[in-house]
Amino acid sequence: MANLTLENIFKSYADIEVIHDVTLDIADGELVVFVGPSGCGKSTLLRMIAGLEDITKGKIWIDGRVVNEVAPSKRGVAMVFQTYALYPHMSVYRNMAFGLKQAKTPAKEIDQRVRAAADVLHLTDFLQRSPRALSGGQRQRVAIGRAIVREPEVFLFDEPLSNLDAALRVQTRLEIARLHERLATTMVYVTHDQVEAMTLADRIVVLRDGKIEQQGSPMDLYERPDNSFVAQFIGSPKMNFFLPTVLAKNAPSKFKDFNPEGRVVGIRPEHLRICDGESNLVSAVLERVEQLGEYALVHLLTEDGGEFNVKMDDIPKEPKGTVLHFQAKVEHIHLFDKESGKRIPGP
């Protein structure tokens, strides 16, 4: 196990700078998830930690030593990729043992490590099978096992669940969470899926355009987003935004004394509740209902043509085209600067 520090990290390809002065401290045993849209730099950062990408400027520290010039195999890290990258002609056992054999680890120790990792990942019954005889989730567990047997100080996961179907993603996500709890090893996990981030992370780092937008616990980011980008990226479905001009005149006192120009109002779909027209915050026309089993996602249109969603336990009985009224508790209403996107404390 080890601390991991990124100190003023920059990355450029020719004249194009893609990582801009990223500084981050990751504690020993912490599971930190990098999230952000495609091209935000999360995988590039992970590859620099692994030693697979050169650092243009800055330092990476692992367990108190600078590793900028240290070979990937000597950094004490193990990486699990999006693709399983298993040898198809080798058994599960041989795939997991391969790196240790290359490092000339004694055979008895190899056997102990492989069987211990297989036990953790419920692969003991599959050690003599070939990868082609396994499901996608089982193959990914073999790839994780190959990393475990190296006994690294830091695990690096690069979107390891993206090739799995929905059910396998949920199951493998749980197994990774259990693995972290059991091993208590430092982990850095990259994903574009904010549900994975919310359920796995001790801390989430939200990236955009090669910079850190915000970092914190999952609930910190959910309840107190620093800006409208984080507010929309964290949470599913994403946060609704309204211009103050569409809010009802009897909106909560939080909005009565502030200048609405240049502001937007944010409310999450799960925090809007249907009400009568006398106590409403916003009114809109019912456009469409998506029944998702455990809840309904209701799509609505405001009078200025804006769209928003409401997450409801029951399907509205009213027909399409009906005007519905909604309210929200004051503590669930957020203000943002329209130009900068920064969150504004309410009056």
C-alpha positions as YAML, in Angstrom:
chain: A
units: angstrom
residues:
- id: 1
  name: MET
  ca: [0.00, 0.00, 0.00]
- id: 2
  name: ALA
  ca: [1.15, 3.55, -0.67]
- id: 3
  name: ASN
  ca: [0.31, 7.21, -0.85]
- id: 4
  name: LEU
  ca: [0.12, 8.66, -4.35]
- id: 5
  name: THR
  ca: [0.73, 12.33, -5.20]
- id: 6
  name: LEU
  ca: [0.39, 14.19, -8.49]
- id: 7
  name: GLU
  ca: [2.30, 17.46, -8.25]
- id: 8
  name: ASN
  ca: [1.64, 20.19, -10.86]
- id: 9
  name: ILE
  ca: [1.23, 17.69, -13.69]
- id: 10
  name: PHE
  ca: [1.17, 18.90, -17.30]
- id: 11
  name: LYS
  ca: [0.89, 16.84, -20.47]
- id: 12
  name: SER
  ca: [1.36, 18.10, -24.01]
- id: 13
  name: TYR
  ca: [1.32, 16.47, -27.42]
- id: 14
  name: ALA
  ca: [3.42, 18.74, -29.65]
- id: 15
  name: ASP
  ca: [1.90, 22.20, -29.06]
- id: 16
  name: ILE
  ca: [-1.38, 20.92, -27.65]
- id: 17
  name: GLU
  ca: [-1.60, 20.88, -23.84]
- id: 18
  name: VAL
  ca: [-4.14, 18.28, -22.66]
- id: 19
  name: ILE
  ca: [-3.44, 18.18, -18.89]
- id: 20
  name: HIS
  ca: [-3.17, 21.53, -17.15]
- id: 21
  name: ASP
  ca: [-1.43, 21.77, -13.76]
- id: 22
  name: VAL
  ca: [-3.15, 18.90, -11.96]
- id: 23
  name: THR
  ca: [-2.25, 18.47, -8.29]
- id: 24
  name: LEU
  ca: [-3.80, 15.67, -6.25]
- id: 25
  name: ASP
  ca: [-3.01, 13.73, -3.07]
- id: 26
  name: ILE
  ca: [-4.38, 10.19, -2.72]
- id: 27
  name: ALA
  ca: [-4.12, 8.62, 0.71]
- id: 28
  name: ASP
  ca: [-2.86, 5.12, 1.47]
- id: 29
  name: GLY
  ca: [-5.75, 2.69, 0.99]
- id: 30
  name: GLU
  ca: [-8.08, 5.24, -0.62]
- id: 31
  name: LEU
  ca: [-10.23, 4.42, -3.65]
- id: 32
  name: VAL
  ca: [-10.33, 7.51, -5.87]
- id: 33
  name: VAL
  ca: [-12.42, 7.61, -9.04]
- id: 34
  name: PHE
  ca: [-11.65, 9.90, -11.98]
- id: 35
  name: VAL
  ca: [-14.77, 10.83, -13.92]
- id: 36
  name: GLY
  ca: [-15.51, 13.19, -16.76]
- id: 37
  name: PRO
  ca: [-16.59, 13.27, -20.40]
- id: 38
  name: SER
  ca: [-14.57, 11.72, -23.21]
- id: 39
  name: GLY
  ca: [-11.37, 13.64, -23.82]
- id: 40
  name: CYS
  ca: [-11.22, 15.19, -20.34]
- id: 41
  name: GLY
  ca: [-7.82, 13.60, -19.58]
- id: 42
  name: LYS
  ca: [-8.78, 10.95, -17.03]
- id: 43
  name: SER
  ca: [-7.19, 8.01, -18.87]
- id: 44
  name: THR
  ca: [-4.13, 10.10, -19.76]
- id: 45
  name: LEU
  ca: [-3.57, 10.82, -16.06]
- id: 46
  name: LEU
  ca: [-3.93, 7.14, -15.23]
- id: 47
  name: ARG
  ca: [-1.43, 6.16, -17.92]
- id: 48
  name: MET
  ca: [1.06, 8.73, -16.60]
- id: 49
  name: ILE
  ca: [0.74, 7.21, -13.12]
- id: 50
  name: ALA
  ca: [1.37, 3.79, -14.67]
- id: 51
  name: GLY
  ca: [4.39, 5.04, -16.62]
- id: 52
  name: LEU
  ca: [2.77, 4.37, -19.99]
- id: 53
  name: GLU
  ca: [2.75, 8.10, -20.86]
- id: 54
  name: ASP
  ca: [5.61, 10.54, -20.35]
- id: 55
  name: ILE
  ca: [5.04, 13.54, -18.10]
- id: 56
  name: THR
  ca: [5.67, 16.88, -19.80]
- id: 57
  name: LYS
  ca: [6.06, 18.72, -16.50]
- id: 58
  name: GLY
  ca: [5.51, 17.99, -12.82]
- id: 59
  name: LYS
  ca: [6.18, 15.04, -10.52]
- id: 60
  name: ILE
  ca: [4.43, 11.81, -9.56]
- id: 61
  name: TRP
  ca: [5.22, 10.40, -6.12]
- id: 62
  name: ILE
  ca: [4.43, 6.82, -5.07]
- id: 63
  name: ASP
  ca: [5.17, 5.85, -1.50]
- id: 64
  name: GLY
  ca: [7.43, 8.87, -1.00]
- id: 65
  name: ARG
  ca: [9.57, 8.51, -4.13]
- id: 66
  name: VAL
  ca: [9.43, 10.35, -7.43]
- id: 67
  name: VAL
  ca: [8.73, 7.85, -10.21]
- id: 68
  name: ASN
  ca: [8.89, 10.05, -13.32]
- id: 69
  name: GLU
  ca: [11.88, 8.15, -14.66]
- id: 70
  name: VAL
  ca: [11.03, 4.77, -13.13]
- id: 71
  name: ALA
  ca: [10.00, 1.98, -15.52]
- id: 72
  name: PRO
  ca: [6.35, 0.86, -15.33]
- id: 73
  name: SER
  ca: [7.33, -2.58, -13.99]
- id: 74
  name: LYS
  ca: [9.30, -0.98, -11.14]
- id: 75
  name: ARG
  ca: [6.68, 1.50, -9.93]
- id: 76
  name: GLY
  ca: [4.74, -0.89, -7.73]
- id: 77
  name: VAL
  ca: [1.54, -0.43, -9.72]
- id: 78
  name: ALA
  ca: [-0.72, -2.89, -11.53]
- id: 79
  name: MET
  ca: [-3.19, -1.84, -14.20]
- id: 80
  name: VAL
  ca: [-6.47, -3.41, -15.28]
- id: 81
  name: PHE
  ca: [-7.53, -2.30, -18.75]
- id: 82
  name: GLN
  ca: [-10.87, -1.93, -20.50]
- id: 83
  name: THR
  ca: [-10.00, -4.95, -22.65]
- id: 84
  name: TYR
  ca: [-9.12, -8.15, -20.82]
- id: 85
  name: ALA
  ca: [-5.90, -8.73, -22.83]
- id: 86
  name: LEU
  ca: [-5.75, -12.40, -21.83]
- id: 87
  name: TYR
  ca: [-3.64, -14.97, -23.64]
- id: 88
  name: PRO
  ca: [-6.23, -17.21, -25.38]
- id: 89
  name: HIS
  ca: [-3.93, -20.26, -25.53]
- id: 90
  name: MET
  ca: [-3.21, -20.19, -21.79]
- id: 91
  name: SER
  ca: [-5.39, -21.42, -18.94]
- id: 92
  name: VAL
  ca: [-6.72, -19.02, -16.33]
- id: 93
  name: TYR
  ca: [-3.97, -20.21, -13.98]
- id: 94
  name: ARG
  ca: [-1.22, -19.57, -16.50]
- id: 95
  name: ASN
  ca: [-2.64, -16.16, -17.41]
- id: 96
  name: MET
  ca: [-2.59, -15.10, -13.78]
- id: 97
  name: ALA
  ca: [0.88, -16.56, -13.22]
- id: 98
  name: PHE
  ca: [2.49, -15.20, -16.39]
- id: 99
  name: GLY
  ca: [3.84, -11.92, -15.00]
- id: 100
  name: LEU
  ca: [5.28, -13.64, -11.95]
- id: 101
  name: LYS
  ca: [7.02, -16.23, -14.11]
- id: 102
  name: GLN
  ca: [8.53, -13.46, -16.22]
- id: 103
  name: ALA
  ca: [9.83, -11.90, -12.99]
- id: 104
  name: LYS
  ca: [11.37, -15.29, -12.07]
- id: 105
  name: THR
  ca: [9.29, -15.64, -8.93]
- id: 106
  name: PRO
  ca: [9.72, -19.07, -7.29]
- id: 107
  name: ALA
  ca: [7.11, -21.62, -8.44]
- id: 108
  name: LYS
  ca: [5.80, -22.28, -4.93]
- id: 109
  name: GLU
  ca: [5.21, -18.58, -4.32]
- id: 110
  name: ILE
  ca: [3.51, -18.22, -7.71]
- id: 111
  name: ASP
  ca: [1.14, -21.05, -6.85]
- id: 112
  name: GLN
  ca: [0.32, -19.54, -3.46]
- id: 113
  name: ARG
  ca: [-0.38, -16.09, -4.93]
- id: 114
  name: VAL
  ca: [-2.48, -17.39, -7.84]
- id: 115
  name: ARG
  ca: [-4.62, -19.61, -5.64]
- id: 116
  name: ALA
  ca: [-5.09, -16.86, -3.05]
- id: 117
  name: ALA
  ca: [-6.19, -14.39, -5.75]
- id: 118
  name: ALA
  ca: [-8.48, -17.00, -7.31]
- id: 119
  name: ASP
  ca: [-10.13, -17.53, -3.92]
- id: 120
  name: VAL
  ca: [-10.74, -13.80, -3.48]
- id: 121
  name: LEU
  ca: [-12.27, -13.53, -6.96]
- id: 122
  name: HIS
  ca: [-14.23, -16.82, -6.89]
- id: 123
  name: LEU
  ca: [-12.14, -18.25, -9.73]
- id: 124
  name: THR
  ca: [-10.82, -21.40, -8.06]
- id: 125
  name: ASP
  ca: [-13.11, -23.68, -10.08]
- id: 126
  name: PHE
  ca: [-12.02, -22.06, -13.35]
- id: 127
  name: LEU
  ca: [-8.22, -22.15, -13.05]
- id: 128
  name: GLN
  ca: [-7.79, -24.82, -15.70]
- id: 129
  name: ARG
  ca: [-10.24, -23.34, -18.18]
- id: 130
  name: SER
  ca: [-9.23, -21.29, -21.20]
- id: 131
  name: PRO
  ca: [-10.46, -17.67, -21.46]
- id: 132
  name: ARG
  ca: [-12.81, -18.59, -24.32]
- id: 133
  name: ALA
  ca: [-14.76, -20.81, -21.92]
- id: 134
  name: LEU
  ca: [-15.47, -17.89, -19.57]
- id: 135
  name: SER
  ca: [-18.10, -15.15, -19.53]
- id: 136
  name: GLY
  ca: [-17.10, -11.51, -19.92]
- id: 137
  name: GLY
  ca: [-17.35, -10.91, -16.20]
- id: 138
  name: GLN
  ca: [-15.20, -13.94, -15.44]
- id: 139
  name: ARG
  ca: [-12.56, -12.81, -17.94]
- id: 140
  name: GLN
  ca: [-12.42, -9.39, -16.30]
- id: 141
  name: ARG
  ca: [-11.97, -11.07, -12.92]
- id: 142
  name: VAL
  ca: [-9.03, -13.01, -14.37]
- id: 143
  name: ALA
  ca: [-7.52, -9.70, -15.52]
- id: 144
  name: ILE
  ca: [-8.01, -8.31, -12.00]
- id: 145
  name: GLY
  ca: [-6.49, -11.48, -10.54]
- id: 146
  name: ARG
  ca: [-3.44, -11.05, -12.77]
- id: 147
  name: ALA
  ca: [-3.00, -7.63, -11.15]
- id: 148
  name: ILE
  ca: [-3.60, -8.90, -7.60]
- id: 149
  name: VAL
  ca: [-0.89, -11.58, -7.75]
- id: 150
  name: ARG
  ca: [1.71, -8.87, -8.34]
- id: 151
  name: GLU
  ca: [0.86, -7.48, -4.87]
- id: 152
  name: PRO
  ca: [1.14, -3.87, -6.09]
- id: 153
  name: GLU
  ca: [1.18, -0.79, -3.92]
- id: 154
  name: VAL
  ca: [-1.37, 0.90, -6.21]
- id: 155
  name: PHE
  ca: [-4.11, -0.61, -8.42]
- id: 156
  name: LEU
  ca: [-5.09, 1.30, -11.56]
- id: 157
  name: PHE
  ca: [-8.40, 0.54, -13.29]
- id: 158
  name: ASP
  ca: [-9.08, 1.99, -16.75]
- id: 159
  name: GLU
  ca: [-12.84, 1.66, -17.42]
- id: 160
  name: PRO
  ca: [-12.78, -2.07, -16.55]
- id: 161
  name: LEU
  ca: [-16.55, -2.56, -16.79]
- id: 162
  name: SER
  ca: [-17.33, -0.78, -20.05]
- id: 163
  name: ASN
  ca: [-17.32, -3.98, -22.15]
- id: 164
  name: LEU
  ca: [-19.74, -5.82, -19.85]
- id: 165
  name: ASP
  ca: [-23.52, -5.93, -20.11]
- id: 166
  name: ALA
  ca: [-25.63, -4.17, -17.48]
- id: 167
  name: ALA
  ca: [-26.07, -7.14, -15.13]
- id: 168
  name: LEU
  ca: [-22.38, -8.06, -15.23]
- id: 169
  name: ARG
  ca: [-21.38, -4.43, -14.61]
- id: 170
  name: VAL
  ca: [-23.39, -4.39, -11.40]
- id: 171
  name: GLN
  ca: [-21.97, -7.74, -10.22]
- id: 172
  name: THR
  ca: [-18.35, -6.91, -11.10]
- id: 173
  name: ARG
  ca: [-18.69, -3.47, -9.53]
- id: 174
  name: LEU
  ca: [-19.70, -5.13, -6.26]
- id: 175
  name: GLU
  ca: [-16.76, -7.50, -6.50]
- id: 176
  name: ILE
  ca: [-14.33, -4.58, -6.98]
- id: 177
  name: ALA
  ca: [-15.83, -2.85, -3.93]
- id: 178
  name: ARG
  ca: [-15.41, -6.03, -1.87]
- id: 179
  name: LEU
  ca: [-11.88, -6.44, -3.21]
- id: 180
  name: HIS
  ca: [-10.92, -2.95, -2.07]
- id: 181
  name: GLU
  ca: [-12.41, -3.54, 1.36]
- id: 182
  name: ARG
  ca: [-10.54, -6.83, 1.70]
- id: 183
  name: LEU
  ca: [-7.15, -5.70, 0.37]
- id: 184
  name: ALA
  ca: [-7.25, -2.09, 1.69]
- id: 185
  name: THR
  ca: [-4.93, -1.13, -1.18]
- id: 186
  name: THR
  ca: [-4.74, 2.28, -2.85]
- id: 187
  name: MET
  ca: [-6.85, 2.27, -6.01]
- id: 188
  name: VAL
  ca: [-7.37, 4.77, -8.82]
- id: 189
  name: TYR
  ca: [-10.37, 3.99, -10.99]
- id: 190
  name: VAL
  ca: [-11.26, 5.70, -14.28]
- id: 191
  name: THR
  ca: [-14.79, 5.66, -15.63]
- id: 192
  name: HIS
  ca: [-17.21, 7.78, -17.66]
- id: 193
  name: ASP
  ca: [-20.10, 6.26, -15.69]
- id: 194
  name: GLN
  ca: [-21.02, 8.46, -12.74]
- id: 195
  name: VAL
  ca: [-23.08, 5.62, -11.18]
- id: 196
  name: GLU
  ca: [-19.87, 3.58, -10.87]
- id: 197
  name: ALA
  ca: [-18.18, 6.62, -9.36]
- id: 198
  name: MET
  ca: [-20.94, 7.24, -6.82]
- id: 199
  name: THR
  ca: [-21.09, 3.61, -5.68]
- id: 200
  name: LEU
  ca: [-17.37, 2.78, -5.58]
- id: 201
  name: ALA
  ca: [-15.46, 5.91, -4.58]
- id: 202
  name: ASP
  ca: [-14.15, 7.12, -1.28]
- id: 203
  name: ARG
  ca: [-13.50, 10.30, -3.26]
- id: 204
  name: ILE
  ca: [-14.50, 11.42, -6.76]
- id: 205
  name: VAL
  ca: [-12.33, 13.67, -8.93]
- id: 206
  name: VAL
  ca: [-14.35, 15.34, -11.70]
- id: 207
  name: LEU
  ca: [-12.24, 16.36, -14.70]
- id: 208
  name: ARG
  ca: [-13.00, 18.62, -17.64]
- id: 209
  name: ASP
  ca: [-10.63, 19.71, -20.40]
- id: 210
  name: GLY
  ca: [-7.58, 18.44, -18.50]
- id: 211
  name: LYS
  ca: [-8.37, 20.25, -15.25]
- id: 212
  name: ILE
  ca: [-9.92, 19.23, -11.95]
- id: 213
  name: GLU
  ca: [-13.38, 20.80, -11.65]
- id: 214
  name: GLN
  ca: [-14.10, 19.46, -8.16]
- id: 215
  name: GLN
  ca: [-13.13, 16.65, -5.83]
- id: 216
  name: GLY
  ca: [-14.82, 15.26, -2.76]
- id: 217
  name: SER
  ca: [-16.93, 12.44, -1.40]
- id: 218
  name: PRO
  ca: [-19.78, 11.25, -3.63]
- id: 219
  name: MET
  ca: [-22.40, 12.97, -1.48]
- id: 220
  name: ASP
  ca: [-20.37, 16.20, -1.27]
- id: 221
  name: LEU
  ca: [-20.45, 16.46, -5.05]
- id: 222
  name: TYR
  ca: [-24.09, 15.45, -5.24]
- id: 223
  name: GLU
  ca: [-25.33, 17.87, -2.58]
- id: 224
  name: ARG
  ca: [-22.85, 20.74, -3.00]
- id: 225
  name: PRO
  ca: [-21.60, 20.90, -6.61]
- id: 226
  name: ASP
  ca: [-19.16, 23.75, -7.18]
- id: 227
  name: ASN
  ca: [-20.58, 24.54, -10.60]
- id: 228
  name: SER
  ca: [-23.27, 23.63, -13.11]
- id: 229
  name: PHE
  ca: [-20.96, 21.20, -14.94]
- id: 230
  name: VAL
  ca: [-20.46, 19.06, -11.84]
- id: 231
  name: ALA
  ca: [-24.15, 19.43, -10.95]
- id: 232
  name: GLN
  ca: [-25.16, 17.92, -14.27]
- id: 233
  name: PHE
  ca: [-22.43, 15.29, -14.41]
- id: 234
  name: ILE
  ca: [-23.04, 13.86, -10.93]
- id: 235
  name: GLY
  ca: [-26.53, 12.46, -10.49]
- id: 236
  name: SER
  ca: [-28.79, 10.38, -12.69]
- id: 237
  name: PRO
  ca: [-30.93, 11.72, -14.25]
- id: 238
  name: LYS
  ca: [-28.95, 14.95, -14.44]
- id: 239
  name: MET
  ca: [-29.94, 18.15, -12.66]
- id: 240
  name: ASN
  ca: [-32.59, 20.38, -14.22]
- id: 241
  name: PHE
  ca: [-31.82, 24.04, -14.90]
- id: 242
  name: PHE
  ca: [-34.40, 26.83, -15.05]
- id: 243
  name: LEU
  ca: [-34.24, 30.51, -15.87]
- id: 244
  name: PRO
  ca: [-35.66, 32.43, -12.88]
- id: 245
  name: THR
  ca: [-38.25, 34.02, -15.18]
- id: 246
  name: VAL
  ca: [-40.14, 30.71, -15.47]
- id: 247
  name: LEU
  ca: [-40.50, 30.31, -11.71]
- id: 248
  name: ALA
  ca: [-43.84, 31.09, -10.12]
- id: 249
  name: LYS
  ca: [-44.34, 34.42, -8.37]
- id: 250
  name: ASN
  ca: [-44.90, 32.58, -5.11]
- id: 251
  name: ALA
  ca: [-41.51, 30.83, -5.33]
- id: 252
  name: PRO
  ca: [-39.73, 30.27, -2.00]
- id: 253
  name: SER
  ca: [-38.27, 33.31, -0.26]
- id: 254
  name: LYS
  ca: [-34.81, 32.12, -1.31]
- id: 255
  name: PHE
  ca: [-35.56, 33.76, -4.69]
- id: 256
  name: LYS
  ca: [-37.48, 36.87, -3.72]
- id: 257
  name: ASP
  ca: [-34.53, 39.13, -2.97]
- id: 258
  name: PHE
  ca: [-31.91, 38.17, -5.51]
- id: 259
  name: ASN
  ca: [-31.27, 39.69, -8.92]
- id: 260
  name: PRO
  ca: [-32.37, 37.02, -11.43]
- id: 261
  name: GLU
  ca: [-30.28, 38.41, -14.26]
- id: 262
  name: GLY
  ca: [-27.35, 36.20, -15.06]
- id: 263
  name: ARG
  ca: [-28.54, 33.41, -12.78]
- id: 264
  name: VAL
  ca: [-29.94, 29.93, -13.34]
- id: 265
  name: VAL
  ca: [-31.75, 27.71, -10.88]
- id: 266
  name: GLY
  ca: [-30.86, 24.03, -10.49]
- id: 267
  name: ILE
  ca: [-33.14, 21.31, -9.06]
- id: 268
  name: ARG
  ca: [-32.60, 17.57, -9.31]
- id: 269
  name: PRO
  ca: [-35.43, 15.49, -10.85]
- id: 270
  name: GLU
  ca: [-35.89, 13.49, -7.64]
- id: 271
  name: HIS
  ca: [-36.38, 16.67, -5.58]
- id: 272
  name: LEU
  ca: [-39.40, 18.00, -7.50]
- id: 273
  name: ARG
  ca: [-42.81, 17.05, -6.11]
- id: 274
  name: ILE
  ca: [-46.18, 17.48, -7.78]
- id: 275
  name: CYS
  ca: [-48.47, 19.99, -6.03]
- id: 276
  name: ASP
  ca: [-51.48, 22.23, -6.59]
- id: 277
  name: GLY
  ca: [-51.22, 25.52, -8.44]
- id: 278
  name: GLU
  ca: [-51.36, 27.59, -5.27]
- id: 279
  name: SER
  ca: [-47.99, 26.47, -3.88]
- id: 280
  name: ASN
  ca: [-46.06, 25.73, -7.03]
- id: 281
  name: LEU
  ca: [-42.48, 26.64, -7.85]
- id: 282
  name: VAL
  ca: [-42.70, 25.85, -11.55]
- id: 283
  name: SER
  ca: [-45.47, 24.78, -13.93]
- id: 284
  name: ALA
  ca: [-45.06, 22.88, -17.18]
- id: 285
  name: VAL
  ca: [-46.87, 20.83, -19.81]
- id: 286
  name: LEU
  ca: [-46.72, 17.04, -19.53]
- id: 287
  name: GLU
  ca: [-44.99, 15.83, -22.69]
- id: 288
  name: ARG
  ca: [-43.96, 12.22, -22.15]
- id: 289
  name: VAL
  ca: [-43.64, 9.54, -19.47]
- id: 290
  name: GLU
  ca: [-40.98, 6.82, -19.38]
- id: 291
  name: GLN
  ca: [-41.91, 3.94, -17.10]
- id: 292
  name: LEU
  ca: [-38.69, 2.43, -15.76]
- id: 293
  name: GLY
  ca: [-40.20, -0.05, -13.33]
- id: 294
  name: GLU
  ca: [-38.97, 1.28, -10.00]
- id: 295
  name: TYR
  ca: [-39.88, 4.85, -10.98]
- id: 296
  name: ALA
  ca: [-41.27, 6.94, -13.82]
- id: 297
  name: LEU
  ca: [-39.26, 9.65, -15.55]
- id: 298
  name: VAL
  ca: [-41.66, 12.43, -16.54]
- id: 299
  name: HIS
  ca: [-40.63, 14.85, -19.31]
- id: 300
  name: LEU
  ca: [-42.13, 18.35, -19.25]
- id: 301
  name: LEU
  ca: [-42.01, 21.61, -21.22]
- id: 302
  name: THR
  ca: [-42.02, 25.08, -19.64]
- id: 303
  name: GLU
  ca: [-43.74, 28.09, -21.15]
- id: 304
  name: ASP
  ca: [-40.45, 29.37, -22.60]
- id: 305
  name: GLY
  ca: [-39.82, 26.07, -24.41]
- id: 306
  name: GLY
  ca: [-37.40, 24.71, -21.84]
- id: 307
  name: GLU
  ca: [-37.36, 21.02, -20.95]
- id: 308
  name: PHE
  ca: [-36.96, 19.32, -17.59]
- id: 309
  name: ASN
  ca: [-37.51, 15.92, -15.98]
- id: 310
  name: VAL
  ca: [-39.15, 14.78, -12.79]
- id: 311
  name: LYS
  ca: [-38.47, 11.43, -11.16]
- id: 312
  name: MET
  ca: [-41.77, 10.09, -9.75]
- id: 313
  name: ASP
  ca: [-42.76, 6.92, -7.93]
- id: 314
  name: ASP
  ca: [-46.09, 6.74, -9.78]
- id: 315
  name: ILE
  ca: [-47.13, 7.56, -13.34]
- id: 316
  name: PRO
  ca: [-49.18, 10.78, -13.53]
- id: 317
  name: LYS
  ca: [-52.85, 10.07, -14.20]
- id: 318
  name: GLU
  ca: [-53.24, 13.24, -16.24]
- id: 319
  name: PRO
  ca: [-53.14, 12.98, -20.07]
- id: 320
  name: LYS
  ca: [-50.37, 14.43, -22.22]
- id: 321
  name: GLY
  ca: [-50.72, 18.16, -22.70]
- id: 322
  name: THR
  ca: [-51.92, 18.75, -19.13]
- id: 323
  name: VAL
  ca: [-50.27, 21.55, -17.15]
- id: 324
  name: LEU
  ca: [-48.69, 20.15, -13.96]
- id: 325
  name: HIS
  ca: [-47.33, 22.08, -10.99]
- id: 326
  name: PHE
  ca: [-44.24, 21.26, -8.96]
- id: 327
  name: GLN
  ca: [-42.51, 22.40, -5.80]
- id: 328
  name: ALA
  ca: [-39.20, 21.63, -4.10]
- id: 329
  name: LYS
  ca: [-37.78, 22.14, -0.64]
- id: 330
  name: VAL
  ca: [-35.56, 25.21, -0.33]
- id: 331
  name: GLU
  ca: [-32.53, 23.13, 0.69]
- id: 332
  name: HIS
  ca: [-32.74, 21.26, -2.64]
- id: 333
  name: ILE
  ca: [-32.68, 24.40, -4.79]
- id: 334
  name: HIS
  ca: [-29.34, 25.62, -6.18]
- id: 335
  name: LEU
  ca: [-28.30, 28.91, -7.77]
- id: 336
  name: PHE
  ca: [-25.59, 29.18, -10.43]
- id: 337
  name: ASP
  ca: [-24.01, 32.06, -12.28]
- id: 338
  name: LYS
  ca: [-25.21, 31.78, -15.87]
- id: 339
  name: GLU
  ca: [-21.90, 32.87, -17.44]
- id: 340
  name: SER
  ca: [-19.29, 31.17, -15.26]
- id: 341
  name: GLY
  ca: [-21.42, 28.24, -14.08]
- id: 342
  name: LYS
  ca: [-20.23, 28.71, -10.49]
- id: 343
  name: ARG
  ca: [-22.58, 27.87, -7.67]
- id: 344
  name: ILE
  ca: [-23.91, 30.89, -5.73]
- id: 345
  name: PRO
  ca: [-24.94, 30.69, -2.08]
- id: 346
  name: GLY
  ca: [-28.62, 31.60, -1.81]
- id: 347
  name: PRO
  ca: [-29.78, 34.77, -0.04]
...
